[in-house]
Amino acid sequence: MSVKKLKVNADNEGRRIDNYLLSIYKSVPKSKIYKIIRKGEVRVNSSRIKAHYKLCINDLIRIPPNLDTSETINKIIEKKDIKNHISDILYEDANYLILNKNKGISVHGGTKHFVGLIDIVRKKFGENIDLCHRLDKDTTGCIVFAKNKKSVKHFNETLKNQNITKTYNAILVGNLKKNIKIDTPIYKEDPLKIKNSLSKFKIIKNLKNCTFVEVQIYSGRTHQIRLHASSINHPVLFDDKYGDNIFNKSLTNITTKKIALHSKSIIFKDISSNKIEIYADLPQSFKIMIDELE
């Protein structure tokens, strides 16, 4: 196979290179896309770039010959997958689709979890669907998809300008003494590029050695709530990356030991400045966890 060259049009201007390639090569594992970017096999205007590079109109993207979609395994999506994961549509119009995500499914497919939620949504609604933001595998609740490039670009710009309000429910380890605001910068991708972020933690109910809270955020930093909660020594319950593993293991009476984090609501304005305000009820497993901790 020969090297390919792709020219960026106005519809894709401002998109991240990783998201752009993921949308074109839908059957290629996410890990492979990031690998060829990291190794410099993907180039823009003959220069190496990073995954977060924002595309400009008329950029010329070099696609390496080893990005061969014929090598990938076909994703098998069954009717039960669609029924299980797209049964709870919270909102739909010509531009956006908002689902109530279940726990136990990654938004993107990968080597361990090949079929992701985006694959199932595209199977049901068409290949033009794009993911607007991410939720972790076991985080439930509101998740937004765009039906066209203009809408995903608008969502990303709105998120960048912190004009989207996201509210989560969480159970934190330990008893939080008072409501708290945390503005510790997030710089996971590049220590030189500090990203401001704000999380507002509001106490709803004190539980046994835990606190049920509402968390409001306006940005979209990776693992923002989990990192901020951990930074004040009240990590999210059953967080296997930033959590308190000793405390988590001590809770032998809990039925479902999945991260206690739920995307309760999302509020933003669409391209026409119409307000979209969507809520997702707590899943039954989360309610049972609260009962078991009382």
Backbone hydrogen bonds in HBPLUS format (Angstrom, degrees):
<---DONOR---> <-ACCEPTOR-->    atom                        ^
c    i                          cat <-CA-CA->   ^        H-A-AA   ^      H-
h    n   atom  resd res      DA  || num        DHA   H-A  angle D-A-AA Bond
n    s   type  num  typ     dist DA aas  dist angle  dist       angle   num
A0004-LYS N   A0063-ILE O   2.99 MM  59  4.91 167.3  2.01 148.4 150.3     1
A0063-ILE N   A0004-LYS O   2.79 MM  59  4.91 174.3  1.79 147.3 148.5     2
A0006-LEU N   A0061-ILE O   2.86 MM  55  4.99 159.4  1.90 142.2 148.9     3
A0061-ILE N   A0006-LEU O   2.73 MM  55  4.99 173.2  1.73 157.7 157.2     4
A0008-VAL N   A0059-ASP O   2.95 MM  51  5.26 159.8  1.99 150.6 157.1     5
A0058-ASN N   A0008-VAL O   2.82 MM  50  4.88 169.0  1.83 142.2 142.7     6
A0012-ASN N   A0009-ASN O   3.13 MM   3  5.67 145.1  2.26 111.9 120.6     7
A0013-GLU N   A0010-ALA O   3.39 MM   3  5.12 160.3  2.43  96.3 102.0     8
A0015-ARG N   A0012-ASN O   3.26 MM   3  5.74 163.5  2.29 133.7 133.6     9
A0014-GLY N   A0055-LEU O   2.74 MM  41  5.01 163.7  1.77 136.7 142.1    10
A0055-LEU N   A0015-ARG O   2.82 MM  40  5.50 170.7  1.83 156.7 157.0    11
A0020-TYR N   A0016-ARG O   2.96 MM   4  6.15 154.7  2.02 152.4 160.4    12
A0017-ILE N   A0053-TYR O   2.85 MM  36  5.66 143.6  1.98 157.0 168.9    13
A0021-LEU N   A0017-ILE O   3.02 MM   4  6.19 164.3  2.05 149.9 152.8    14
A0018-ASP N   A0051-ALA O   3.38 MM  33  5.14 155.9  2.44 149.9 143.3    15
A0022-LEU N   A0018-ASP O   2.94 MM   4  6.11 156.8  1.99 148.0 155.2    16
A0023-SER N   A0019-ASN O   3.02 MM   4  6.14 143.1  2.16 139.2 147.9    17
A0024-ILE N   A0020-TYR O   3.18 MM   4  6.47 137.1  2.38 139.7 150.8    18
A0024-ILE N   A0021-LEU O   3.19 MM   3  5.11 128.2  2.47  93.0 106.3    19
A0025-TYR N   A0021-LEU O   2.83 MM   4  5.91 175.3  1.83 160.8 162.0    20
A0028-VAL N   A0025-TYR O   3.16 MM   3  5.51 160.7  2.20 110.9 116.9    21
A0032-LYS N   A0029-PRO O   3.00 MM   3  5.46 131.1  2.25 108.8 120.9    22
A0033-ILE N   A0029-PRO O   3.34 MM   4  6.79 154.4  2.41 150.7 157.5    23
A0034-TYR N   A0030-LYS O   3.12 MM   4  6.47 164.7  2.15 158.1 160.9    24
A0035-LYS N   A0031-SER O   3.02 MM   4  6.12 144.5  2.15 137.2 147.4    25
A0036-ILE N   A0032-LYS O   3.09 MM   4  6.34 162.1  2.12 154.6 156.3    26
A0037-ILE N   A0033-ILE O   3.22 MM   4  6.45 146.6  2.33 142.8 152.0    27
A0038-ARG N   A0034-TYR O   2.92 MM   4  6.03 165.0  1.94 147.0 151.4    28
A0039-LYS N   A0035-LYS O   2.95 MM   4  6.12 152.7  2.02 147.8 154.9    29
A0041-GLU N   A0036-ILE O   2.89 MM   5  5.14 136.2  2.09 157.7 166.8    30
A0042-VAL N   A0036-ILE O   3.31 MM   6  6.11 141.0  2.47 133.9 130.9    31
A0040-GLY N   A0037-ILE O   3.08 MM   3  5.25 156.1  2.14 105.4 112.8    32
A0062-ARG N   A0043-ARG O   2.70 MM  19  5.03 168.8  1.72 155.0 159.1    33
A0044-VAL N   A0047-SER O   2.92 MM   3  5.30 155.6  1.98 155.6 153.5    34
A0047-SER N   A0044-VAL O   3.02 MM   3  5.30 163.5  2.05 110.9 116.1    35
A0045-ASN N   A0060-LEU O   2.81 MM  15  5.14 169.0  1.82 151.8 153.2    36
A0053-TYR N   A0050-LYS O   2.99 MM   3  5.51 165.4  2.02 123.0 124.8    37
A0059-ASP N   A0056-CYS O   3.06 MM   3  5.56 154.5  2.13 137.0 135.4    38
A0067-LEU N   A0064-PRO O   3.26 MM   3  5.90 166.7  2.28 118.7 121.0    39
A0071-GLU N   A0068-ASP O   3.16 MM   3  5.85 163.8  2.18 117.4 122.0    40
A0072-THR N   A0069-THR O   3.26 MM   3  5.57 153.2  2.34 105.8 112.9    41
A0081-ASP N   A0078-GLU O   3.02 MM   3  5.33 133.0  2.25 103.6 115.9    42
A0082-ILE N   A0078-GLU O   3.40 MM   4  6.89 154.1  2.48 148.8 154.6    43
A0083-LYS N   A0079-LYS O   2.96 MM   4  6.24 161.2  1.99 151.0 156.7    44
A0084-ASN N   A0080-LYS O   2.82 MM   4  5.87 157.7  1.87 143.6 149.7    45
A0085-HIS N   A0081-ASP O   3.02 MM   4  6.02 154.0  2.09 145.8 151.8    46
A0086-ILE N   A0082-ILE O   2.90 MM   4  5.41 140.1  2.06 143.4 148.5    47
A0100-ASN N   A0088-ASP O   3.03 MM  12  5.59 151.2  2.12 164.5 171.3    48
A0090-LEU N   A0098-ILE O   2.81 MM   8  5.48 144.3  1.94 148.5 159.0    49
A0091-TYR N   A0098-ILE O   3.25 MM   7  5.01 147.5  2.36 140.0 137.9    50
A0098-ILE N   A0091-TYR O   2.87 MM   7  5.01 168.8  1.88 147.0 146.8    51
A0093-ASP N   A0096-TYR O   3.00 MM   3  5.55 156.6  2.05 157.8 160.7    52
A0147-LYS N   A0095-ASN O   2.74 MM  52  5.01 158.7  1.79 142.8 142.7    53
A0097-LEU N   A0145-PHE O   2.91 MM  48  5.09 156.7  1.97 145.6 147.5    54
A0145-PHE N   A0097-LEU O   2.77 MM  48  5.09 155.9  1.82 157.0 164.7    55
A0099-LEU N   A0143-ILE O   3.00 MM  44  5.48 154.4  2.07 158.3 158.5    56
A0143-ILE N   A0099-LEU O   3.04 MM  44  5.48 142.3  2.19 150.9 158.2    57
A0101-LYS N   A0141-GLY O   2.75 MM  40  4.88 162.0  1.79 136.1 130.4    58
A0141-GLY N   A0101-LYS O   3.08 MM  40  4.88 150.4  2.17 131.6 130.1    59
A0104-GLY N   A0137-LYS O   3.01 MM  33  5.44 123.4  2.34 116.3 130.5    60
A0105-ILE N   A0137-LYS O   3.27 MM  32  4.95 139.8  2.44 142.5 131.6    61
A0117-LEU N   A0106-SER O   2.84 MM  11  6.22 156.9  1.89 146.9 154.7    62
A0118-ILE N   A0107-VAL O   3.02 MM  11  5.76 167.4  2.03 147.7 148.9    63
A0110-GLY N   A0113-HIS O   2.72 MM   3  5.09 145.2  1.84 109.3 120.6    64
A0119-ASP N   A0116-GLY O   3.05 MM   3  5.34 126.8  2.35 103.1 116.2    65
A0120-ILE N   A0116-GLY O   3.30 MM   4  6.72 153.9  2.37 149.4 156.1    66
A0121-VAL N   A0117-LEU O   2.94 MM   4  6.20 160.1  1.98 155.6 161.2    67
A0122-ARG N   A0118-ILE O   2.96 MM   4  6.10 158.2  2.01 144.2 150.1    68
A0123-LYS N   A0119-ASP O   2.99 MM   4  6.16 145.5  2.11 139.2 148.8    69
A0124-LYS N   A0120-ILE O   3.17 MM   4  6.43 145.6  2.29 141.1 149.2    70
A0125-PHE N   A0121-VAL O   2.75 MM   4  5.88 166.3  1.76 158.9 163.1    71
A0126-GLY N   A0122-ARG O   2.78 MM   4  4.60 142.8  1.92 124.4 128.8    72
A0129-ILE N   A0126-GLY O   3.43 MM   3  6.22 171.3  2.43 120.7 122.6    73
A0130-ASP N   A0146-ALA O   2.92 MM  16  5.22 160.7  1.96 149.2 155.0    74
A0146-ALA N   A0130-ASP O   2.80 MM  16  5.22 160.3  1.84 152.2 158.4    75
A0132-CYS N   A0144-VAL O   3.06 MM  12  5.58 163.2  2.09 147.8 146.9    76
A0139-THR N   A0136-ASP O   3.08 MM   3  5.23 160.6  2.12 110.7 116.9    77
A0140-THR N   A0261-LEU O   3.41 MM 121  6.87 154.7  2.47 148.0 148.2    78
A0263-SER N   A0140-THR O   2.67 MM 123  5.98 175.5  1.67 149.7 149.2    79
A0142-CYS N   A0263-SER O   2.99 MM 121  5.29 153.7  2.06 139.7 135.8    80
A0152-VAL N   A0148-ASN O   3.22 MM   4  6.59 156.8  2.28 151.0 157.5    81
A0153-LYS N   A0149-LYS O   2.98 MM   4  6.09 157.7  2.03 149.7 155.9    82
A0154-HIS N   A0150-LYS O   3.02 MM   4  6.20 153.3  2.10 138.1 145.5    83
A0155-PHE N   A0151-SER O   2.96 MM   4  6.16 158.7  2.00 145.5 151.0    84
A0156-ASN N   A0152-VAL O   2.97 MM   4  6.16 162.7  2.00 146.9 151.3    85
A0157-GLU N   A0153-LYS O   2.99 MM   4  6.22 156.5  2.05 148.8 154.9    86
A0158-THR N   A0154-HIS O   2.93 MM   4  6.12 156.3  1.99 148.3 155.2    87
A0159-LEU N   A0155-PHE O   2.86 MM   4  6.09 154.2  1.92 151.3 158.6    88
A0160-LYS N   A0156-ASN O   2.85 MM   4  6.03 154.9  1.92 143.0 150.4    89
A0161-ASN N   A0157-GLU O   3.00 MM   4  6.20 148.5  2.10 143.3 150.9    90
A0163-ASN N   A0158-THR O   2.94 MM   5  5.34 174.5  1.95 162.0 160.4    91
A0162-GLN N   A0159-LEU O   2.97 MM   3  4.89 157.3  2.02 104.7 110.2    92
A0165-THR N   A0267-ILE O   3.00 MM 102  5.14 160.8  2.04 149.4 153.3    93
A0267-ILE N   A0165-THR O   2.91 MM 102  5.14 148.7  2.01 143.7 153.1    94
A0166-LYS N   A0217-ILE O   2.92 MM  51  5.34 177.0  1.92 167.3 166.4    95
A0217-ILE N   A0166-LYS O   2.86 MM  51  5.34 164.2  1.89 157.8 163.3    96
A0167-THR N   A0265-SER O   3.00 MM  98  5.11 168.6  2.02 139.6 141.9    97
A0264-LYS N   A0167-THR O   2.74 MM  97  5.46 119.2  2.11 132.0 150.3    98
A0265-SER N   A0167-THR O   3.01 MM  98  5.11 155.2  2.08 142.3 143.7    99
A0168-TYR N   A0215-VAL O   2.69 MM  47  4.99 163.5  1.71 150.6 156.6   100
A0215-VAL N   A0168-TYR O   2.76 MM  47  4.99 164.4  1.78 142.6 147.2   101
A0169-ASN N   A0262-HIS O   2.79 MM  93  5.11 154.4  1.86 147.1 156.0   102
A0262-HIS N   A0169-ASN O   2.87 MM  93  5.11 156.7  1.92 156.8 158.3   103
A0170-ALA N   A0213-VAL O   3.07 MM  43  5.38 157.5  2.12 140.5 143.2   104
A0213-VAL N   A0170-ALA O   2.81 MM  43  5.38 173.8  1.81 165.7 167.9   105
A0171-ILE N   A0260-ALA O   3.19 MM  89  5.47 144.5  2.32 141.1 143.9   106
A0237-LEU N   A0171-ILE O   2.80 MM  66  5.68 174.0  1.80 161.4 160.6   107
A0172-LEU N   A0211-THR O   2.80 MM  39  5.15 164.8  1.82 150.8 151.8   108
A0211-THR N   A0172-LEU O   2.95 MM  39  5.15 149.3  2.05 140.9 148.1   109
A0173-VAL N   A0235-PRO O   2.83 MM  62  5.60 163.0  1.86 163.1 167.7   110
A0174-GLY N   A0209-ASN O   2.72 MM  35  4.68 147.5  1.82 139.6 130.8   111
A0180-ILE N   A0201-PHE O   2.98 MM  21  5.24 152.2  2.06 141.5 150.3   112
A0201-PHE N   A0180-ILE O   2.79 MM  21  5.24 168.5  1.80 171.8 168.0   113
A0182-ILE N   A0199-SER O   2.84 MM  17  5.24 163.9  1.87 154.9 160.4   114
A0199-SER N   A0182-ILE O   2.85 MM  17  5.24 157.6  1.90 151.0 158.6   115
A0186-ILE N   A0195-LYS O   2.89 MM   9  5.16 166.5  1.91 154.5 151.3   116
A0195-LYS N   A0186-ILE O   2.91 MM   9  5.16 149.7  2.01 136.0 145.5   117
A0193-LYS N   A0190-ASP O   2.79 MM   3  5.30 159.5  1.83 120.8 128.0   118
A0200-LYS N   A0216-GLN O   2.98 MM  16  5.10 160.3  2.02 143.7 150.1   119
A0216-GLN N   A0200-LYS O   2.98 MM  16  5.10 153.9  2.05 135.8 143.4   120
A0202-LYS N   A0214-GLU O   2.80 MM  12  5.12 162.1  1.83 156.8 162.2   121
A0214-GLU N   A0202-LYS O   2.85 MM  12  5.12 154.8  1.91 145.9 154.5   122
A0204-ILE N   A0212-PHE O   2.86 MM   8  5.57 159.8  1.90 155.9 155.6   123
A0205-LYS N   A0212-PHE O   3.13 MM   7  5.10 160.6  2.17 140.7 142.4   124
A0212-PHE N   A0205-LYS O   2.81 MM   7  5.10 163.5  1.84 169.1 168.0   125
A0207-LEU N   A0210-CYS O   2.86 MM   3  4.93 160.1  1.90 140.3 141.1   126
A0208-LYS N   A0293-LEU O   2.85 MM  85  5.51 163.8  1.87 154.9 160.2   127
A0224-GLN N   A0221-ARG O   3.22 MM   3  5.20 151.0  2.31 130.5 122.5   128
A0227-LEU N   A0223-HIS O   2.84 MM   4  5.96 161.5  1.87 162.9 168.0   129
A0228-HIS N   A0224-GLN O   2.90 MM   4  6.04 167.3  1.91 156.2 160.1   130
A0229-ALA N   A0225-ILE O   2.86 MM   4  5.92 163.2  1.89 150.7 155.7   131
A0230-SER N   A0226-ARG O   3.09 MM   4  6.14 157.1  2.15 138.0 144.6   132
A0231-SER N   A0227-LEU O   2.95 MM   4  6.11 142.4  2.09 141.7 152.2   133
A0232-ILE N   A0229-ALA O   3.31 MM   3  5.65 150.1  2.41 104.4 112.1   134
A0234-HIS N   A0229-ALA O   3.07 MM   5  5.31 157.2  2.12 160.2 154.1   135
A0233-ASN N   A0230-SER O   3.03 MM   3  5.01 158.8  2.08 110.6 112.0   136
A0239-ASP N   A0236-VAL O   3.17 MM   3  5.58 138.5  2.35 141.2 134.2   137
A0260-ALA N   A0237-LEU O   3.03 MM  23  5.52 161.9  2.06 158.3 160.1   138
A0243-GLY N   A0239-ASP O   3.03 MM   4  4.60 126.6  2.32 126.0 132.3   139
A0248-ASN N   A0244-ASP O   2.92 MM   4  6.14 165.5  1.94 156.6 161.5   140
A0249-LYS N   A0245-ASN O   2.98 MM   4  6.08 158.4  2.03 145.2 149.8   141
A0250-SER N   A0246-ILE O   3.20 MM   4  6.37 131.5  2.45 135.4 147.7   142
A0250-SER N   A0247-PHE O   3.01 MM   3  5.09 132.5  2.25  97.9 111.7   143
A0251-LEU N   A0248-ASN O   3.31 MM   3  5.70 157.4  2.37 107.0 113.3   144
A0252-THR N   A0250-SER O   3.05 MM   2  5.76 125.4  2.36 108.2  92.7   145
A0261-LEU N   A0259-ILE O   3.04 MM   2  5.73 132.1  2.28 104.1  90.4   146
A0280-ALA N   A0264-LYS O   2.78 MM  16  5.16 154.8  1.84 153.3 155.7   147
A0266-ILE N   A0278-ILE O   3.06 MM  12  5.56 148.5  2.16 146.7 155.2   148
A0278-ILE N   A0266-ILE O   3.07 MM  12  5.56 168.9  2.08 156.8 158.1   149
A0268-PHE N   A0276-ILE O   3.00 MM   8  5.43 156.0  2.06 149.0 156.6   150
A0276-ILE N   A0268-PHE O   2.73 MM   8  5.43 171.1  1.74 171.2 174.1   151
A0270-ASP N   A0274-ASN O   2.89 MM   4  5.40 158.6  1.94 148.5 151.1   152
A0273-SER N   A0270-ASP O   2.86 MM   3  5.10 157.9  1.91 120.2 121.4   153
A0286-PHE N   A0283-PRO O   3.04 MM   3  5.41 130.8  2.29 107.4 119.8   154
A0287-LYS N   A0283-PRO O   3.17 MM   4  6.58 156.8  2.23 151.7 158.5   155
A0288-ILE N   A0284-GLN O   2.92 MM   4  6.18 155.0  1.98 152.6 159.5   156
A0289-MET N   A0285-SER O   3.09 MM   4  6.24 148.7  2.19 134.1 142.2   157
A0290-ILE N   A0286-PHE O   3.08 MM   4  6.44 151.6  2.17 148.0 154.5   158
A0291-ASP N   A0287-LYS O   3.05 MM   4  6.37 161.3  2.09 147.6 152.5   159
A0292-GLU N   A0288-ILE O   2.90 MM   4  6.15 154.2  1.97 150.8 157.9   160
A0293-LEU N   A0289-MET O   3.14 MM   4  6.31 125.3  2.45 135.4 148.6   161
A0293-LEU N   A0290-ILE O   3.10 MM   3  5.17 139.6  2.27  98.5 110.2   162
A0294-GLU N   A0291-ASP O   3.26 MM   3  5.31 157.1  2.32 100.7 107.5   163
